[in-house]
Amino acid sequence: MFYNERESLKAKLLKHTQTGGRISTTTDTWSARNYREYTTVTGHWIDNNWQHHSTTLDLVELTELIHSSEYLAEKLVEIIDSLGITGSVFTVT
């Protein structure tokens, strides 16, 4: 089910970006009660019908002890690369 939904999301993003659409992203990083740390990336875009879309692109566990800007940027790039939207990212917040 996860892989089907992931492929559906990739197809939706590809349809949007093939026509020149851009995607803005937001990120959030936190520590859970189990002492594990996570980051999530959310994508936001407006389609040709001026309808706003917002969806979680991925959530990953952070494994390095130091969360430097380089490490977090690396994780962000891994996520947007895996979805094929790197060249269409407009903003990162």
mmCIF file of the C-alpha atoms, coordinates in Angstrom:
data_MODEL
# 
_entry.id   MODEL 
# 
loop_
_atom_site.group_PDB 
_atom_site.id 
_atom_site.type_symbol 
_atom_site.label_atom_id 
_atom_site.label_alt_id 
_atom_site.label_comp_id 
_atom_site.label_asym_id 
_atom_site.label_entity_id 
_atom_site.label_seq_id 
_atom_site.pdbx_PDB_ins_code 
_atom_site.Cartn_x 
_atom_site.Cartn_y 
_atom_site.Cartn_z 
_atom_site.occupancy 
_atom_site.B_iso_or_equiv 
_atom_site.pdbx_formal_charge 
_atom_site.auth_seq_id 
_atom_site.auth_comp_id 
_atom_site.auth_asym_id 
_atom_site.auth_atom_id 
_atom_site.pdbx_PDB_model_num 
ATOM 1  C CA . MET A 1 1  ? 0.000  0.000  0.000   1.00 0.00 ? 1  MET A CA 1 
ATOM 2  C CA . PHE A 1 2  ? 2.836  2.399  0.903   1.00 0.00 ? 2  PHE A CA 1 
ATOM 3  C CA . TYR A 1 3  ? 4.607  1.834  -2.421  1.00 0.00 ? 3  TYR A CA 1 
ATOM 4  C CA . ASN A 1 4  ? 1.384  2.289  -4.390  1.00 0.00 ? 4  ASN A CA 1 
ATOM 5  C CA . GLU A 1 5  ? 0.703  5.597  -2.645  1.00 0.00 ? 5  GLU A CA 1 
ATOM 6  C CA . ARG A 1 6  ? 4.320  6.670  -3.128  1.00 0.00 ? 6  ARG A CA 1 
ATOM 7  C CA . GLU A 1 7  ? 4.093  5.979  -6.865  1.00 0.00 ? 7  GLU A CA 1 
ATOM 8  C CA . SER A 1 8  ? 0.779  7.841  -7.013  1.00 0.00 ? 8  SER A CA 1 
ATOM 9  C CA . LEU A 1 9  ? 2.403  10.859 -5.322  1.00 0.00 ? 9  LEU A CA 1 
ATOM 10 C CA . LYS A 1 10 ? 5.351  10.742 -7.738  1.00 0.00 ? 10 LYS A CA 1 
ATOM 11 C CA . ALA A 1 11 ? 2.949  10.672 -10.701 1.00 0.00 ? 11 ALA A CA 1 
ATOM 12 C CA . LYS A 1 12 ? 0.980  13.631 -9.307  1.00 0.00 ? 12 LYS A CA 1 
ATOM 13 C CA . LEU A 1 13 ? 4.177  15.639 -8.759  1.00 0.00 ? 13 LEU A CA 1 
ATOM 14 C CA . LEU A 1 14 ? 5.509  14.733 -12.203 1.00 0.00 ? 14 LEU A CA 1 
ATOM 15 C CA . LYS A 1 15 ? 2.257  15.851 -13.849 1.00 0.00 ? 15 LYS A CA 1 
ATOM 16 C CA . HIS A 1 16 ? 2.528  19.189 -12.041 1.00 0.00 ? 16 HIS A CA 1 
ATOM 17 C CA . THR A 1 17 ? 6.211  19.779 -12.771 1.00 0.00 ? 17 THR A CA 1 
ATOM 18 C CA . GLN A 1 18 ? 6.131  18.704 -16.439 1.00 0.00 ? 18 GLN A CA 1 
ATOM 19 C CA . THR A 1 19 ? 4.075  21.789 -17.250 1.00 0.00 ? 19 THR A CA 1 
ATOM 20 C CA . GLY A 1 20 ? 6.494  24.093 -15.436 1.00 0.00 ? 20 GLY A CA 1 
ATOM 21 C CA . GLY A 1 21 ? 4.845  23.900 -12.035 1.00 0.00 ? 21 GLY A CA 1 
ATOM 22 C CA . ARG A 1 22 ? 6.943  24.621 -8.978  1.00 0.00 ? 22 ARG A CA 1 
ATOM 23 C CA . ILE A 1 23 ? 6.864  23.070 -5.530  1.00 0.00 ? 23 ILE A CA 1 
ATOM 24 C CA . SER A 1 24 ? 7.641  24.828 -2.270  1.00 0.00 ? 24 SER A CA 1 
ATOM 25 C CA . THR A 1 25 ? 8.785  22.795 0.707   1.00 0.00 ? 25 THR A CA 1 
ATOM 26 C CA . THR A 1 26 ? 8.751  23.122 4.452   1.00 0.00 ? 26 THR A CA 1 
ATOM 27 C CA . THR A 1 27 ? 10.801 21.028 6.857   1.00 0.00 ? 27 THR A CA 1 
ATOM 28 C CA . ASP A 1 28 ? 10.530 20.219 10.532  1.00 0.00 ? 28 ASP A CA 1 
ATOM 29 C CA . THR A 1 29 ? 12.941 18.330 12.766  1.00 0.00 ? 29 THR A CA 1 
ATOM 30 C CA . TRP A 1 30 ? 12.215 17.057 16.266  1.00 0.00 ? 30 TRP A CA 1 
ATOM 31 C CA . SER A 1 31 ? 13.154 14.592 18.998  1.00 0.00 ? 31 SER A CA 1 
ATOM 32 C CA . ALA A 1 32 ? 10.590 11.985 19.979  1.00 0.00 ? 32 ALA A CA 1 
ATOM 33 C CA . ARG A 1 33 ? 9.994  10.647 23.469  1.00 0.00 ? 33 ARG A CA 1 
ATOM 34 C CA . ASN A 1 34 ? 11.923 7.502  22.523  1.00 0.00 ? 34 ASN A CA 1 
ATOM 35 C CA . TYR A 1 35 ? 15.037 9.702  22.047  1.00 0.00 ? 35 TYR A CA 1 
ATOM 36 C CA . ARG A 1 36 ? 15.021 9.231  18.293  1.00 0.00 ? 36 ARG A CA 1 
ATOM 37 C CA . GLU A 1 37 ? 15.150 12.235 16.020  1.00 0.00 ? 37 GLU A CA 1 
ATOM 38 C CA . TYR A 1 38 ? 13.195 12.757 12.831  1.00 0.00 ? 38 TYR A CA 1 
ATOM 39 C CA . THR A 1 39 ? 12.761 15.213 10.007  1.00 0.00 ? 39 THR A CA 1 
ATOM 40 C CA . THR A 1 40 ? 9.842  15.585 7.668   1.00 0.00 ? 40 THR A CA 1 
ATOM 41 C CA . VAL A 1 41 ? 9.449  17.417 4.372   1.00 0.00 ? 41 VAL A CA 1 
ATOM 42 C CA . THR A 1 42 ? 6.094  18.759 3.213   1.00 0.00 ? 42 THR A CA 1 
ATOM 43 C CA . GLY A 1 43 ? 5.409  19.850 -0.364  1.00 0.00 ? 43 GLY A CA 1 
ATOM 44 C CA . HIS A 1 44 ? 3.071  22.710 -1.301  1.00 0.00 ? 44 HIS A CA 1 
ATOM 45 C CA . TRP A 1 45 ? 1.886  23.740 -4.760  1.00 0.00 ? 45 TRP A CA 1 
ATOM 46 C CA . ILE A 1 46 ? -0.990 25.342 -6.614  1.00 0.00 ? 46 ILE A CA 1 
ATOM 47 C CA . ASP A 1 47 ? -2.282 23.457 -9.632  1.00 0.00 ? 47 ASP A CA 1 
ATOM 48 C CA . ASN A 1 48 ? -3.599 24.819 -12.944 1.00 0.00 ? 48 ASN A CA 1 
ATOM 49 C CA . ASN A 1 49 ? -7.079 25.160 -11.406 1.00 0.00 ? 49 ASN A CA 1 
ATOM 50 C CA . TRP A 1 50 ? -5.676 27.349 -8.625  1.00 0.00 ? 50 TRP A CA 1 
ATOM 51 C CA . GLN A 1 51 ? -6.255 24.607 -6.079  1.00 0.00 ? 51 GLN A CA 1 
ATOM 52 C CA . HIS A 1 52 ? -3.737 24.449 -3.220  1.00 0.00 ? 52 HIS A CA 1 
ATOM 53 C CA . HIS A 1 53 ? -2.115 21.091 -2.472  1.00 0.00 ? 53 HIS A CA 1 
ATOM 54 C CA . SER A 1 54 ? -0.090 20.258 0.604   1.00 0.00 ? 54 SER A CA 1 
ATOM 55 C CA . THR A 1 55 ? 1.241  16.799 1.405   1.00 0.00 ? 55 THR A CA 1 
ATOM 56 C CA . THR A 1 56 ? 3.970  15.088 3.393   1.00 0.00 ? 56 THR A CA 1 
ATOM 57 C CA . LEU A 1 57 ? 6.697  14.087 0.966   1.00 0.00 ? 57 LEU A CA 1 
ATOM 58 C CA . ASP A 1 58 ? 8.637  11.941 3.437   1.00 0.00 ? 58 ASP A CA 1 
ATOM 59 C CA . LEU A 1 59 ? 9.562  11.421 7.062   1.00 0.00 ? 59 LEU A CA 1 
ATOM 60 C CA . VAL A 1 60 ? 13.002 10.041 7.912   1.00 0.00 ? 60 VAL A CA 1 
ATOM 61 C CA . GLU A 1 61 ? 14.858 9.164  11.063  1.00 0.00 ? 61 GLU A CA 1 
ATOM 62 C CA . LEU A 1 62 ? 18.064 11.132 11.589  1.00 0.00 ? 62 LEU A CA 1 
ATOM 63 C CA . THR A 1 63 ? 20.951 8.877  12.539  1.00 0.00 ? 63 THR A CA 1 
ATOM 64 C CA . GLU A 1 64 ? 23.908 11.260 12.872  1.00 0.00 ? 64 GLU A CA 1 
ATOM 65 C CA . LEU A 1 65 ? 24.423 12.796 16.296  1.00 0.00 ? 65 LEU A CA 1 
ATOM 66 C CA . ILE A 1 66 ? 25.121 16.292 14.979  1.00 0.00 ? 66 ILE A CA 1 
ATOM 67 C CA . HIS A 1 67 ? 22.356 17.788 12.847  1.00 0.00 ? 67 HIS A CA 1 
ATOM 68 C CA . SER A 1 68 ? 24.443 20.256 10.889  1.00 0.00 ? 68 SER A CA 1 
ATOM 69 C CA . SER A 1 69 ? 22.947 22.284 8.096   1.00 0.00 ? 69 SER A CA 1 
ATOM 70 C CA . GLU A 1 70 ? 24.903 20.131 5.631   1.00 0.00 ? 70 GLU A CA 1 
ATOM 71 C CA . TYR A 1 71 ? 23.425 16.919 7.056   1.00 0.00 ? 71 TYR A CA 1 
ATOM 72 C CA . LEU A 1 72 ? 19.861 18.259 7.006   1.00 0.00 ? 72 LEU A CA 1 
ATOM 73 C CA . ALA A 1 73 ? 20.341 19.578 3.462   1.00 0.00 ? 73 ALA A CA 1 
ATOM 74 C CA . GLU A 1 74 ? 21.632 16.143 2.420   1.00 0.00 ? 74 GLU A CA 1 
ATOM 75 C CA . LYS A 1 75 ? 18.473 14.507 3.782   1.00 0.00 ? 75 LYS A CA 1 
ATOM 76 C CA . LEU A 1 76 ? 16.292 17.078 2.022   1.00 0.00 ? 76 LEU A CA 1 
ATOM 77 C CA . VAL A 1 77 ? 18.043 16.442 -1.297  1.00 0.00 ? 77 VAL A CA 1 
ATOM 78 C CA . GLU A 1 78 ? 17.661 12.672 -0.848  1.00 0.00 ? 78 GLU A CA 1 
ATOM 79 C CA . ILE A 1 79 ? 13.908 13.112 -0.428  1.00 0.00 ? 79 ILE A CA 1 
ATOM 80 C CA . ILE A 1 80 ? 13.327 15.474 -3.343  1.00 0.00 ? 80 ILE A CA 1 
ATOM 81 C CA . ASP A 1 81 ? 15.666 13.457 -5.584  1.00 0.00 ? 81 ASP A CA 1 
ATOM 82 C CA . SER A 1 82 ? 13.753 10.268 -4.794  1.00 0.00 ? 82 SER A CA 1 
ATOM 83 C CA . LEU A 1 83 ? 10.573 11.981 -5.978  1.00 0.00 ? 83 LEU A CA 1 
ATOM 84 C CA . GLY A 1 84 ? 12.162 13.490 -9.083  1.00 0.00 ? 84 GLY A CA 1 
ATOM 85 C CA . ILE A 1 85 ? 11.313 17.094 -8.181  1.00 0.00 ? 85 ILE A CA 1 
ATOM 86 C CA . THR A 1 86 ? 14.727 18.595 -7.403  1.00 0.00 ? 86 THR A CA 1 
ATOM 87 C CA . GLY A 1 87 ? 14.720 20.918 -10.414 1.00 0.00 ? 87 GLY A CA 1 
ATOM 88 C CA . SER A 1 88 ? 11.194 22.107 -9.619  1.00 0.00 ? 88 SER A CA 1 
ATOM 89 C CA . VAL A 1 89 ? 11.680 23.149 -5.995  1.00 0.00 ? 89 VAL A CA 1 
ATOM 90 C CA . PHE A 1 90 ? 10.867 26.840 -5.668  1.00 0.00 ? 90 PHE A CA 1 
ATOM 91 C CA . THR A 1 91 ? 11.442 27.508 -1.965  1.00 0.00 ? 91 THR A CA 1 
ATOM 92 C CA . VAL A 1 92 ? 12.564 25.709 1.186   1.00 0.00 ? 92 VAL A CA 1 
ATOM 93 C CA . THR A 1 93 ? 11.353 26.881 4.589   1.00 0.00 ? 93 THR A CA 1 
# 
